[in-house]
Amino acid sequence: MKVFVAGATGALGKQLVPQLVAKGHEVVGMTRTEAKRDQLRSVGAQPVVADALDGDAVERAVGEAEPDVIVHQLTAIPPAINMRHFDRDFALTNRLRTEGTDHLLSAGRAAGVKRVVAQSNILIYARTGGPIKDEDAPLDNNPPPSMRQGLEAIRHLEEAVTAAHWTEGLLLRYGWFYGPGTSAGLDPLGSQTEMIRKRQFPIVGAGTGMWSFIHIEDAATATVAAVEGGPAGVYNVVDDEPAPASEFLPVLAAAVGAKRPLRVPRWVGRLAAGEPAVMAMTDLRGASNEKAKRELGWQPRYASWRQGFAEGLG
């Protein structure tokens, strides 16, 4: 098929484009900067430079490509995130998830695109009920104030894609990325990894927040599977083992050569890092990948973060 990848040079795009090319697809990769044309050519993709927030530019790019599938991986996540100012740091990503989504869908409709695969996130689930959520679980209607704009942007993306009845829309709710290139996450040189090495990433309270991880390579293979098949709908793209912060943080610290993480009470965590950080450490819910494995025929290479942290952080 001919696949148009928006966000082709981001952390996931760098993994996704070569995988699509290796599977025999013709890939058109959209990037914001001229300097990244050669990067896309080197992995076998046809580059196109366009600003995702410029509707006319997106319409021209998609119209000229005439793709069968659009893959929406548009983000602009900074190398370091201040959890106190989550929405400020995600302001451009929020626009890409709202305005950028609308531009891609409008262009895709005009071009007769048959399938749209879009990036969502498991952070959207409500922090009530059981610890592990499937795709039918309620969404969070009461996020921390500093995350409201971000979750509203994800809702906009999901509602826009599911409402696009002229195409098959697949929403991939990715877990926490780790691995090469995830600079804001658990890359060997990423900001969070550096905080762990400096013992600035403590277990807050009882550390009962459930995290679902996904290695960036496995996120890409799931995305390829969604491009190639599976019914329209929502899919959690996570590994097999959701885990509480109290369990995974010591293992992660050992994997990156750090001392065992400190423990602090909730009020200290709130004072030091803000409510979103406390929420992640104490109230977050994990996700099940059973639907993605069953309906997309996908299996993660790193079935557990335990294996992934040991082998996949390089």
ROPA-103878 format. One record per residue: residue in one letter; y, x negated, z of N, C-alpha, C in turn. Coordinates in Angstrom, 1 decimal. Layout:
# residues N
 gufi    n_v    n_u    n_w   ca_v   ca_u   ca_w    c_v    c_u    c_w
    A      Y      X      Z      Y      X      Z      Y      X      Z
...
END
This chain:
# residues 314
 gufi    n_v    n_u    n_w   ca_v   ca_u   ca_w    c_v    c_u    c_w
    M   -1.2   -0.8    0.0    0.0    0.0    0.0    1.2   -0.9    0.0
    K    2.4   -0.2   -0.3    3.6   -0.9   -0.2    4.3   -0.5    1.1
    V    4.6   -1.5    2.0    5.0   -1.3    3.4    6.4   -1.8    3.6
    F    7.3   -1.0    4.0    8.7   -1.4    4.3    8.8   -1.6    5.8
    V    9.0   -2.9    6.3    9.1   -3.2    7.7   10.5   -3.4    8.1
    A   11.1   -2.5    8.9   12.4   -2.7    9.4   12.3   -3.4   10.7
    G   13.0   -4.5   10.9   12.8   -5.4   12.0   11.7   -6.4   11.8
    A   11.7   -6.9   10.6   10.6   -7.7   10.1   10.6   -9.1   10.7
    T   11.7   -9.6   11.3   11.8  -10.9   11.9   11.9  -10.9   13.4
    G   11.7   -9.8   14.0   11.6   -9.7   15.5   10.3  -10.2   16.0
    A   10.1  -10.2   17.3    8.9  -10.7   17.9    7.7  -10.1   17.4
    L    7.7   -8.7   17.2    6.5   -8.1   16.7    6.4   -8.2   15.2
    G    7.6   -8.1   14.5    7.6   -8.3   13.1    7.0   -9.6   12.6
    K    7.3  -10.7   13.4    6.7  -12.0   13.0    5.2  -12.0   13.0
    Q    4.6  -11.2   13.9    3.2  -11.1   13.9    2.6  -10.1   12.9
    L    3.4   -9.0   12.7    3.0   -7.9   11.9    2.9   -8.2   10.4
    V    4.0   -8.8    9.9    4.2   -9.1    8.5    3.0   -9.9    7.9
    P    2.7  -11.1    8.5    1.6  -11.8    8.0    0.2  -11.1    8.1
    Q    0.0  -10.2    9.1   -1.2   -9.5    9.2   -1.3   -8.5    8.0
    L   -0.2   -7.8    7.7   -0.2   -6.8    6.6   -0.4   -7.5    5.3
    V    0.2   -8.7    5.1    0.0   -9.4    3.8   -1.4   -9.8    3.7
    A   -2.0  -10.3    4.8   -3.4  -10.7    4.8   -4.4   -9.6    4.5
    K   -4.0   -8.4    4.8   -4.8   -7.2    4.5   -4.6   -6.7    3.0
    G   -3.7   -7.4    2.3   -3.6   -7.1    0.9   -2.4   -6.1    0.6
    H   -1.6   -5.8    1.6   -0.5   -4.9    1.4    0.7   -5.7    0.8
    E    1.5   -4.9    0.0    2.8   -5.5   -0.5    3.9   -5.2    0.5
    V    4.5   -6.2    1.1    5.4   -6.0    2.2    6.8   -6.3    1.8
    V    7.7   -5.4    2.1    9.2   -5.6    2.0    9.7   -5.7    3.4
    G   10.3   -6.8    3.8   10.8   -7.0    5.2   12.3   -6.9    5.2
    M   12.8   -6.1    6.1   14.3   -5.9    6.2   14.7   -6.7    7.4
    T   15.8   -7.5    7.2   16.4   -8.3    8.2   17.9   -8.2    8.1
    R   18.6   -8.5    9.2   20.1   -8.4    9.2   20.7   -9.6    8.7
    T   20.1  -10.7    8.6   20.7  -12.0    8.3   20.1  -12.7    7.1
    E   21.0  -13.2    6.3   20.6  -14.0    5.1   19.8  -15.1    5.4
    A   20.0  -15.8    6.6   19.3  -17.0    7.0   17.8  -16.7    7.1
    K   17.4  -15.5    7.3   16.0  -15.2    7.6   15.2  -14.8    6.3
    R   15.8  -14.9    5.2   15.2  -14.6    3.9   14.0  -15.5    3.7
    D   14.2  -16.8    3.9   13.1  -17.8    3.6   12.0  -17.6    4.6
    Q   12.3  -17.2    5.8   11.2  -17.0    6.8   10.3  -15.9    6.3
    L   10.8  -14.8    5.7   10.0  -13.7    5.2    9.2  -14.2    4.0
    R    9.9  -14.9    3.1    9.2  -15.4    1.9    8.0  -16.3    2.2
    S    8.2  -17.1    3.3    7.2  -18.0    3.6    5.9  -17.4    4.1
    V    5.9  -16.1    4.5    4.7  -15.4    5.0    4.3  -14.4    4.0
    G    4.9  -14.4    2.8    4.4  -13.6    1.7    5.1  -12.2    1.5
    A    6.2  -12.0    2.2    6.9  -10.8    2.1    8.1  -10.9    1.2
    Q    8.5   -9.8    0.6    9.8   -9.7   -0.2   10.9   -9.4    0.8
    P   11.9  -10.3    0.9   13.0  -10.0    1.9   14.1   -9.1    1.3
    V   14.7   -8.3    2.2   15.9   -7.5    1.9   16.8   -7.6    3.1
    V   18.0   -7.9    2.8   19.0   -8.0    3.9   19.9   -6.7    4.0
    A   19.9   -6.1    5.1   20.6   -4.8    5.3   20.9   -4.6    6.8
    D   22.0   -4.0    7.1   22.3   -3.7    8.5   21.7   -2.3    8.7
    A   20.8   -2.2    9.7   20.2   -0.9   10.0   21.1    0.2   10.4
    L   22.3   -0.2   10.9   23.3    0.8   11.3   24.3    1.2   10.2
    D   24.0    0.7    9.0   24.7    1.1    7.8   23.8    2.0    6.9
    G   24.1    3.3    7.0   23.2    4.3    6.4   23.1    4.1    4.9
    D   24.2    3.7    4.2   24.1    3.5    2.8   23.3    2.3    2.4
    A   23.4    1.2    3.2   22.7    0.0    2.9   21.2    0.3    3.1
    V   20.8    1.0    4.2   19.4    1.3    4.4   18.8    2.2    3.3
    E   19.6    3.2    2.9   19.2    4.1    1.8   18.9    3.3    0.5
    R   19.8    2.3    0.2   19.6    1.5   -1.0   18.4    0.6   -0.9
    A   18.2    0.0    0.3   17.1   -0.9    0.5   15.7   -0.2    0.4
    V   15.6    1.0    1.1   14.4    1.8    1.0   14.2    2.3   -0.4
    G   15.3    2.9   -1.0   15.1    3.4   -2.3   14.7    2.4   -3.4
    E   15.2    1.2   -3.3   14.8    0.2   -4.3   13.3   -0.3   -4.0
    A   12.9   -0.3   -2.7   11.6   -0.7   -2.4   10.5    0.3   -2.8
    E   10.8    1.6   -2.7    9.9    2.7   -3.0    8.6    2.5   -2.2
    P    8.6    2.4   -0.9    7.4    2.2   -0.1    6.6    3.4    0.1
    D    5.3    3.2    0.4    4.4    4.2    0.8    4.6    4.5    2.3
    V    4.9    3.4    3.1    5.0    3.5    4.5    6.2    2.8    5.0
    I    6.9    3.3    6.0    8.0    2.6    6.7    7.5    2.3    8.1
    V    7.7    1.1    8.5    7.4    0.7    9.9    8.7    0.4   10.6
    H    9.0    1.1   11.6   10.3    1.0   12.4   10.1    0.1   13.6
    Q   10.5   -1.2   13.5   10.4   -2.1   14.6   11.8   -2.6   15.0
    L   12.8   -1.8   14.9   14.2   -2.3   15.1   14.5   -2.3   16.6
    T   14.8   -3.5   17.1   15.3   -3.7   18.4   16.3   -4.9   18.4
    A   17.1   -5.0   19.4   18.0   -6.2   19.6   18.0   -6.5   21.1
    I   16.9   -6.9   21.6   16.7   -7.1   23.0   17.2   -8.6   23.3
    P   18.1   -8.7   24.3   18.6  -10.1   24.6   17.6  -11.0   25.3
    P   17.8  -12.3   25.2   16.8  -13.2   25.8   16.6  -13.0   27.3
    A   17.7  -12.6   28.0   17.6  -12.3   29.4   18.2  -10.9   29.7
    I   17.5  -10.2   30.5   17.9   -8.8   30.9   18.3   -8.7   32.3
    N   19.4   -8.2   32.6   19.9   -7.9   33.9   19.5   -6.4   34.3
    M   18.5   -6.3   35.1   18.0   -4.9   35.4   19.0   -4.0   36.0
    R   20.0   -4.6   36.6   21.1   -3.8   37.2   21.9   -3.1   36.1
    H   21.9   -3.8   34.9   22.8   -3.3   33.8   21.8   -3.1   32.6
    F   20.8   -2.4   32.8   19.7   -2.2   31.8   20.3   -1.6   30.5
    D   21.1   -0.5   30.6   21.6    0.2   29.5   22.7   -0.7   28.8
    R   23.4   -1.5   29.5   24.4   -2.4   28.9   23.7   -3.4   28.0
    D   22.6   -4.0   28.5   21.9   -5.0   27.8   21.1   -4.4   26.6
    F   20.7   -3.1   26.7   20.0   -2.4   25.6   20.9   -1.6   24.7
    A   22.2   -1.8   24.8   23.1   -0.9   24.1   22.9   -0.9   22.6
    L   22.7   -2.1   22.0   22.5   -2.2   20.6   21.1   -1.7   20.2
    T   20.1   -2.0   21.0   18.8   -1.4   20.8   18.8    0.1   20.8
    N   19.6    0.7   21.8   19.7    2.1   21.8   20.3    2.7   20.6
    R   21.2    2.0   20.0   21.8    2.5   18.7   20.8    2.4   17.6
    L   20.0    1.3   17.6   19.0    1.2   16.6   17.9    2.2   16.7
    R   17.7    2.7   17.9   16.7    3.7   18.1   17.2    5.1   17.9
    T   18.5    5.3   17.8   19.1    6.6   17.4   19.6    6.5   16.0
    E   20.8    5.9   15.8   21.4    5.8   14.5   20.4    5.1   13.5
    G   19.8    4.0   13.9   18.9    3.3   13.0   17.7    4.2   12.6
    T   17.2    4.9   13.5   16.0    5.8   13.2   16.5    6.9   12.2
    D   17.6    7.5   12.5   18.1    8.5   11.6   18.3    8.0   10.1
    H   18.8    6.8   10.0   19.0    6.2    8.7   17.7    5.9    8.0
    L   16.7    5.4    8.7   15.4    5.1    8.1   14.7    6.4    7.7
    L   14.8    7.4    8.5   14.1    8.7    8.1   14.8    9.4    7.0
    S   16.1    9.3    6.9   16.9    9.9    5.8   16.5    9.2    4.5
    A   16.5    7.9    4.6   16.1    7.1    3.4   14.7    7.3    3.0
    G   13.8    7.4    4.0   12.4    7.6    3.7   12.1    8.9    3.1
    R   12.8    9.9    3.5   12.7   11.3    2.9   13.1   11.3    1.5
    A   14.2   10.6    1.2   14.7   10.6   -0.2   13.8    9.8   -1.1
    A   13.1    8.8   -0.5   12.2    7.9   -1.3   10.8    8.5   -1.4
    G   10.5    9.6   -0.7    9.2   10.2   -0.7    8.1    9.4    0.1
    V    8.5    8.8    1.2    7.6    8.0    2.0    6.5    8.9    2.6
    K    5.3    8.4    2.6    4.2    9.2    3.0    3.9    9.1    4.5
    R    4.3    7.9    5.1    3.9    7.7    6.5    5.0    6.9    7.2
    V    5.4    7.2    8.4    6.3    6.4    9.2    5.6    6.0   10.5
    V    5.7    4.7   10.8    5.1    4.2   12.1    6.3    3.6   12.8
    A    6.5    4.1   14.1    7.7    3.7   14.8    7.4    3.2   16.2
    Q    8.2    2.3   16.7    8.0    1.7   18.0    8.6    2.6   19.1
    S    7.7    2.9   20.1    8.2    3.6   21.3    7.7    2.7   22.5
    N    7.7    3.3   23.7    7.5    2.5   24.9    6.9    3.4   26.0
    I    6.0    2.8   26.7    5.3    3.6   27.8    6.3    3.8   29.0
    L    7.4    3.2   29.0    8.4    3.5   30.1    8.9    4.9   30.1
    I    8.6    5.7   29.0    9.1    7.0   28.9    8.3    8.0   29.8
    Y    7.1    7.6   30.4    6.3    8.5   31.2    7.0    8.8   32.6
    A    6.8   10.0   33.0    7.2   10.4   34.4    6.5    9.6   35.4
    R    7.2    9.3   36.5    6.7    8.5   37.6    6.1    9.4   38.7
    T    5.4   10.4   38.3    4.8   11.4   39.2    3.3   11.5   38.8
    G    2.5   12.1   39.7    1.1   12.4   39.4    0.3   11.1   39.4
    G   -0.8   11.1   38.7   -1.7   10.0   38.7   -1.2    8.7   38.2
    P   -1.8    7.6   38.5   -1.3    6.2   38.1   -1.5    5.9   36.6
    I   -2.3    6.6   35.9   -2.6    6.2   34.5   -2.3    7.4   33.6
    K   -1.5    7.2   32.6   -1.0    8.4   31.7   -1.7    8.3   30.3
    D   -2.1    9.5   29.9   -2.4    9.6   28.5   -1.2   10.1   27.7
    E   -1.4   10.3   26.4   -0.3   10.7   25.5    0.3   12.1   25.8
    D   -0.4   12.9   26.5    0.0   14.3   26.8    0.8   14.4   28.1
    A    0.9   13.3   28.8    1.5   13.3   30.2    3.0   13.6   30.1
    P    3.6   14.3   31.1    5.0   14.6   31.1    5.9   13.3   31.0
    L    7.0   13.5   30.4    8.0   12.4   30.3    9.0   12.4   31.5
    D    9.6   11.2   31.7   10.5   11.0   32.8   11.8   11.8   32.6
    N   12.1   12.8   33.4   13.3   13.5   33.4   14.3   13.0   34.4
    N   14.0   12.0   35.2   14.9   11.6   36.3   14.8   10.0   36.4
    P   15.2    9.3   35.3   15.2    7.9   35.4   16.3    7.3   36.2
    P   16.2    6.1   36.7   17.4    5.5   37.3   18.6    5.6   36.5
    P   19.8    5.8   37.1   21.0    6.0   36.3   21.3    4.9   35.2
    S   21.0    3.7   35.5   21.3    2.6   34.6   20.3    2.5   33.4
    M   19.2    3.4   33.4   18.2    3.4   32.4   18.3    4.7   31.5
    R   19.2    5.6   31.9   19.2    6.9   31.2   19.5    6.8   29.7
    Q   20.4    6.0   29.4   20.7    6.0   27.9   19.6    5.4   27.1
    G   18.9    4.4   27.7   17.7    3.8   27.1   16.6    4.8   26.9
    L   16.3    5.6   27.9   15.2    6.6   27.8   15.6    7.7   26.8
    E   16.9    8.1   26.9   17.4    9.1   25.9   17.2    8.6   24.5
    A   17.5    7.3   24.3   17.3    6.8   22.9   15.9    6.8   22.4
    I   15.0    6.5   23.4   13.5    6.6   23.0   13.1    8.0   22.7
    R   13.6    8.9   23.5   13.3   10.4   23.3   13.8   10.8   21.9
    H   15.1   10.3   21.6   15.6   10.7   20.3   14.7   10.2   19.1
    L   14.3    8.9   19.3   13.4    8.4   18.2   12.1    9.2   18.1
    E   11.5    9.5   19.2   10.2   10.2   19.2   10.4   11.6   18.6
    E   11.5   12.3   19.1   11.7   13.7   18.6   12.0   13.7   17.1
    A   12.8   12.7   16.6   13.2   12.6   15.2   11.9   12.3   14.3
    V   11.1   11.4   14.8    9.9   11.1   14.0    8.9   12.3   14.0
    T    8.7   12.9   15.1    7.7   14.1   15.2    8.3   15.3   14.4
    A    9.6   15.4   14.3   10.2   16.5   13.6   10.2   16.3   12.1
    A    9.9   15.1   11.6    9.9   14.8   10.2    8.7   15.3    9.5
    H    8.6   16.6    9.3    7.4   17.2    8.8    7.1   16.9    7.3
    W    8.0   16.2    6.6    7.8   15.8    5.3    6.9   14.6    5.2
    T    6.6   13.9    6.3    5.8   12.7    6.3    4.9   12.7    7.5
    E    3.9   11.8    7.5    3.0   11.6    8.7    3.7   10.6    9.6
    G    4.1   11.1   10.8    4.8   10.3   11.8    3.8    9.8   12.9
    L    3.8    8.5   13.1    3.0    7.9   14.2    3.9    7.1   15.1
    L    3.8    7.5   16.4    4.6    6.8   17.4    3.7    5.9   18.3
    L    4.1    4.7   18.3    3.3    3.7   19.1    4.0    3.4   20.4
    R    3.5    3.9   21.5    4.1    3.6   22.8    3.5    2.3   23.3
    Y    4.2    1.2   23.1    3.7   -0.2   23.4    3.9   -0.4   24.9
    G    2.9   -1.2   25.5    3.1   -1.6   26.9    4.0   -2.8   26.9
    W    3.9   -3.6   28.0    4.7   -4.7   28.3    4.2   -5.9   27.4
    F    5.1   -6.3   26.5    4.7   -7.4   25.6    4.6   -8.7   26.4
    Y    3.7   -9.6   25.9    3.6  -11.0   26.4    3.1  -11.8   25.2
    G    3.3  -13.1   25.3    2.8  -14.0   24.3    4.0  -14.6   23.5
    P    3.7  -15.4   22.5    4.7  -16.1   21.7    5.8  -15.3   21.1
    G    7.0  -15.7   21.3    8.1  -15.0   20.7    8.7  -13.9   21.5
    T    8.1  -13.5   22.6    8.6  -12.4   23.4    9.6  -12.9   24.4
    S   10.7  -13.4   23.9   11.6  -14.2   24.8   12.1  -13.5   26.0
    A   12.3  -12.2   25.9   12.8  -11.5   27.1   11.7  -11.1   28.0
    G   10.4  -11.3   27.5    9.3  -10.9   28.3    8.5  -12.1   28.8
    L    7.2  -12.1   28.6    6.3  -13.1   29.2    5.9  -14.1   28.1
    D    6.9  -14.7   27.4    6.7  -15.8   26.6    6.6  -17.1   27.5
    P    5.9  -18.1   27.1    5.9  -19.3   27.9    7.3  -19.9   28.3
    L    8.2  -19.6   27.4    9.6  -20.1   27.6   10.5  -18.9   27.9
    G   10.0  -17.8   28.1   10.9  -16.6   28.3   11.5  -16.5   29.7
    S   12.6  -15.7   29.7   13.4  -15.6   31.0   12.6  -15.1   32.2
    Q   11.7  -14.1   32.0   10.9  -13.6   33.1    9.9  -14.7   33.6
    T    9.3  -15.4   32.7    8.4  -16.5   33.0    9.1  -17.5   33.9
    E   10.3  -17.9   33.4   11.1  -18.9   34.2   11.5  -18.3   35.6
    M   11.8  -17.1   35.7   12.0  -16.5   37.0   10.8  -16.6   37.9
    I    9.6  -16.4   37.3    8.4  -16.5   38.1    8.2  -17.9   38.6
    R    8.4  -18.9   37.7    8.3  -20.3   38.1    9.3  -20.6   39.3
    K   10.4  -20.0   39.3   11.4  -20.3   40.3   11.2  -19.4   41.6
    R   10.2  -18.6   41.6    9.9  -17.6   42.7   11.0  -16.6   42.8
    Q   11.6  -16.2   41.7   12.7  -15.2   41.7   12.2  -13.8   41.2
    F   10.8  -13.7   41.1   10.2  -12.5   40.6    9.2  -12.0   41.7
    P    9.7  -11.5   42.8    8.9  -11.1   44.0    8.1   -9.8   43.8
    I    7.1   -9.7   44.6    6.4   -8.4   44.8    7.3   -7.5   45.7
    V    7.7   -6.4   45.2    8.6   -5.5   46.0    7.8   -4.4   46.7
    G    8.1   -4.3   48.0    7.4   -3.3   48.8    5.9   -3.6   48.7
    A    5.1   -2.5   48.5    3.6   -2.7   48.4    3.2   -3.1   47.1
    G    4.1   -3.2   46.1    3.7   -3.6   44.7    2.8   -2.7   44.1
    T    3.0   -1.4   44.3    2.1   -0.3   43.7    2.5    0.1   42.3
    G    3.6   -0.4   41.8    3.9    0.0   40.4    2.8   -0.5   39.4
    M    2.3    0.4   38.6    1.3    0.1   37.6    1.8   -0.3   36.3
    W    1.4   -1.5   35.8    1.9   -2.1   34.6    0.7   -2.1   33.6
    S    1.0   -1.7   32.3    0.1   -1.8   31.2    0.7   -2.9   30.2
    F   -0.1   -3.9   30.0    0.3   -5.0   29.1   -0.3   -4.9   27.7
    I    0.3   -5.6   26.8   -0.3   -5.8   25.5    0.2   -7.1   24.9
    H   -0.7   -7.9   24.5   -0.4   -9.2   23.8    0.3   -8.9   22.5
    I    1.3   -9.6   22.1    2.1   -9.3   20.9    1.2   -9.3   19.7
    E    0.1  -10.2   19.6   -0.8  -10.1   18.5   -1.6   -8.8   18.4
    D   -2.0   -8.3   19.6   -2.7   -7.1   19.6   -1.8   -5.9   19.3
    A   -0.5   -6.0   19.7    0.4   -4.9   19.3    0.5   -4.9   17.8
    A    0.5   -6.0   17.1    0.6   -6.1   15.7   -0.7   -5.5   15.0
    T   -1.9   -5.8   15.6   -3.1   -5.3   14.9   -3.2   -3.8   15.1
    A   -2.7   -3.3   16.2   -2.6   -1.8   16.4   -1.7   -1.2   15.4
    T   -0.6   -1.9   15.1    0.4   -1.3   14.1   -0.2   -1.3   12.7
    V   -0.9   -2.4   12.4   -1.6   -2.4   11.1   -2.6   -1.2   11.0
    A   -3.3   -1.0   12.0   -4.3    0.1   12.0   -3.5    1.5   11.8
    A   -2.3    1.6   12.4   -1.6    2.8   12.3   -1.0    3.0   10.8
    V   -0.7    1.9   10.2   -0.2    1.9    8.8   -1.4    2.3    7.9
    E   -2.6    1.9    8.2   -3.7    2.1    7.3   -4.4    3.4    7.5
    G   -4.3    4.0    8.7   -5.0    5.3    8.9   -4.7    5.9   10.3
    G   -5.5    6.9   10.6   -5.3    7.6   11.8   -4.4    8.8   11.6
    P   -4.6    9.9   12.3   -3.7   11.1   12.2   -2.4   10.9   12.8
    A   -1.4   11.7   12.3   -0.1   11.6   12.9   -0.1   11.9   14.4
    G    0.8   11.4   15.2    0.8   11.7   16.6    1.3   10.5   17.4
    V    1.1   10.5   18.7    1.5    9.5   19.6    0.3    8.7   20.1
    Y    0.5    7.4   20.2   -0.6    6.5   20.7    0.0    5.5   21.7
    N   -0.7    5.4   22.8   -0.5    4.3   23.7   -1.1    3.0   23.2
    V   -0.3    1.9   23.1   -0.8    0.6   22.6   -0.7   -0.3   23.8
    V   -1.8   -0.4   24.5   -1.9   -1.2   25.8   -3.3   -1.8   25.8
    D   -3.5   -2.7   26.8   -4.8   -3.2   27.0   -5.7   -2.3   27.8
    D   -6.9   -2.7   28.2   -7.8   -1.8   28.9   -7.6   -1.7   30.4
    E   -6.7   -2.5   30.9   -6.7   -2.7   32.4   -5.3   -2.6   33.0
    P   -4.8   -1.3   33.2   -3.5   -1.2   33.9   -3.7   -1.8   35.3
    A   -2.7   -2.4   35.8   -2.8   -3.0   37.1   -1.5   -2.9   37.9
    P   -1.6   -2.9   39.3   -0.4   -2.8   40.1    0.2   -4.2   40.2
    A    1.5   -4.2   40.4    2.3   -5.5   40.5    1.7   -6.4   41.5
    S    1.2   -5.9   42.6    0.6   -6.7   43.7   -0.6   -7.5   43.2
    E   -1.3   -7.0   42.1   -2.5   -7.6   41.6   -2.2   -8.6   40.5
    F   -1.4   -8.2   39.5   -1.2   -9.1   38.4   -0.2  -10.2   38.6
    L    0.8  -10.0   39.5    1.8  -11.1   39.6    1.3  -12.4   40.2
    P    0.4  -12.4   41.2   -0.2  -13.7   41.6   -1.0  -14.3   40.5
    V   -1.7  -13.6   39.7   -2.5  -14.1   38.6   -1.6  -14.7   37.5
    L   -0.5  -14.0   37.2    0.5  -14.5   36.3    1.2  -15.7   36.8
    A    1.5  -15.8   38.0    2.2  -17.0   38.6    1.2  -18.2   38.5
    A    0.0  -18.0   38.7   -1.0  -19.1   38.6   -1.1  -19.6   37.1
    A   -1.0  -18.6   36.2   -1.2  -18.9   34.8    0.0  -19.7   34.3
    V    1.1  -19.6   34.8    2.3  -20.3   34.4    2.7  -21.5   35.3
    G    1.7  -21.8   36.2    1.9  -23.0   37.0    2.9  -22.8   38.2
    A    3.1  -21.6   38.6    4.0  -21.3   39.7    3.3  -21.0   41.0
    K    4.1  -21.1   42.1    3.6  -20.8   43.4    3.4  -19.3   43.5
    R    2.6  -18.9   44.5    2.3  -17.5   44.7    3.7  -16.7   44.9
    P    3.9  -15.5   44.3    5.2  -14.8   44.4    5.4  -14.4   45.8
    L    6.7  -14.4   46.1    7.2  -13.9   47.5    7.0  -12.4   47.5
    R    7.0  -11.8   48.8    7.1  -10.4   49.0    8.4  -10.0   49.7
    V    9.0   -9.0   49.2   10.3   -8.5   49.9   10.2   -7.0   50.0
    P   10.9   -6.5   51.0   10.9   -5.0   51.2   11.8   -4.4   50.1
    R   11.6   -3.0   49.9   12.3   -2.3   48.8   13.8   -2.5   48.9
    W   14.4   -2.5   50.1   15.8   -2.5   50.2   16.3   -3.9   49.7
    V   15.6   -4.9   50.0   16.0   -6.3   49.5   15.9   -6.3   48.0
    G   14.8   -5.8   47.4   14.7   -5.7   46.0   15.8   -4.9   45.3
    R   16.2   -3.8   45.9   17.3   -3.0   45.4   18.6   -3.7   45.5
    L   18.8   -4.4   46.6   20.1   -5.2   46.7   20.1   -6.3   45.7
    A   19.0   -7.0   45.5   19.0   -8.2   44.6   19.0   -7.9   43.2
    A   18.2   -6.8   42.8   17.9   -6.6   41.4   18.2   -5.2   40.9
    G   18.5   -4.3   41.8   18.8   -2.9   41.3   17.6   -2.0   41.3
    E   17.9   -0.7   41.1   16.9    0.3   41.2   15.8    0.2   40.1
    P   16.2   -0.1   38.9   15.1   -0.2   37.8   14.1   -1.2   38.2
    A   14.5   -2.4   38.8   13.5   -3.4   39.2   12.6   -2.9   40.3
    V   13.2   -2.2   41.3   12.4   -1.6   42.3   11.4   -0.6   41.8
    M   11.9    0.3   40.9   11.0    1.3   40.2    9.8    0.6   39.5
    A   10.1   -0.5   38.8    9.0   -1.1   38.1    8.0   -1.7   39.0
    M    8.4   -2.2   40.2    7.5   -2.8   41.1    6.8   -1.8   42.0
    T    7.3   -0.6   42.1    6.7    0.3   43.1    6.3    1.7   42.5
    D    6.9    2.2   41.5    6.7    3.6   41.1    6.2    3.7   39.6
    L    6.2    2.7   38.9    5.8    2.7   37.4    4.4    3.2   37.3
    R    4.1    3.9   36.1    2.8    4.4   35.8    2.3    3.6   34.6
    G    0.9    3.4   34.7    0.3    2.7   33.6   -0.1    3.7   32.5
    A   -0.9    3.2   31.5   -1.2    4.1   30.3   -2.7    3.8   29.9
    S   -3.3    4.8   29.3   -4.6    4.7   28.7   -4.6    4.4   27.2
    N   -5.4    3.5   26.7   -5.5    3.3   25.3   -6.7    3.9   24.6
    E   -7.3    4.9   25.3   -8.5    5.5   24.7   -8.2    6.2   23.4
    K   -7.1    6.9   23.2   -6.8    7.6   22.0   -6.6    6.6   20.8
    A   -5.9    5.5   21.1   -5.7    4.5   20.0   -7.0    3.9   19.6
    K   -7.9    3.6   20.5   -9.2    3.0   20.2  -10.0    4.0   19.4
    R  -10.0    5.2   19.8  -10.8    6.3   19.2  -10.3    6.7   17.8
    E   -9.0    6.9   17.7   -8.5    7.5   16.4   -7.9    6.5   15.4
    L   -7.6    5.3   15.9   -7.1    4.3   15.0   -8.2    3.2   14.7
    G   -9.3    3.3   15.4  -10.3    2.3   15.2   -9.9    0.9   15.6
    W   -9.1    0.9   16.7   -8.5   -0.4   17.1   -9.1   -0.9   18.4
    Q   -9.2   -2.2   18.5   -9.7   -2.9   19.7   -8.8   -4.1   20.0
    P   -8.2   -4.2   21.2   -7.4   -5.4   21.5   -8.3   -6.6   21.6
    R   -7.8   -7.7   21.1   -8.5   -9.0   21.3   -8.5   -9.4   22.7
    Y   -7.3   -9.2   23.4   -7.2   -9.5   24.8   -7.3   -8.1   25.5
    A   -8.6   -7.8   25.9   -8.8   -6.5   26.5   -8.3   -6.4   27.9
    S   -8.0   -7.5   28.5   -7.4   -7.5   29.8   -6.3   -8.5   29.9
    W   -5.3   -8.2   30.6   -4.2   -9.2   30.9   -4.8  -10.4   31.6
    R   -5.9  -10.3   32.3   -6.4  -11.5   33.0   -6.8  -12.5   31.9
    Q   -7.5  -12.1   30.9   -7.9  -13.0   29.8   -6.6  -13.4   29.0
    G   -5.7  -12.5   28.8   -4.5  -12.8   28.0   -3.6  -13.8   28.7
    F   -3.4  -13.7   30.0   -2.6  -14.6   30.7   -3.2  -16.0   30.7
    A   -4.5  -16.1   30.8   -5.2  -17.3   30.8   -5.2  -18.0   29.4
    E   -5.4  -17.2   28.3   -5.5  -17.8   27.0   -4.4  -17.5   26.0
    G   -3.6  -16.4   26.3   -2.7  -15.9   25.3   -1.2  -16.1   25.5
    L   -0.9  -16.9   26.5    0.5  -17.2   26.8    1.0  -18.4   26.0
    G    0.2  -19.1   25.3    0.6  -20.3   24.6    1.0  -19.9   23.2
END
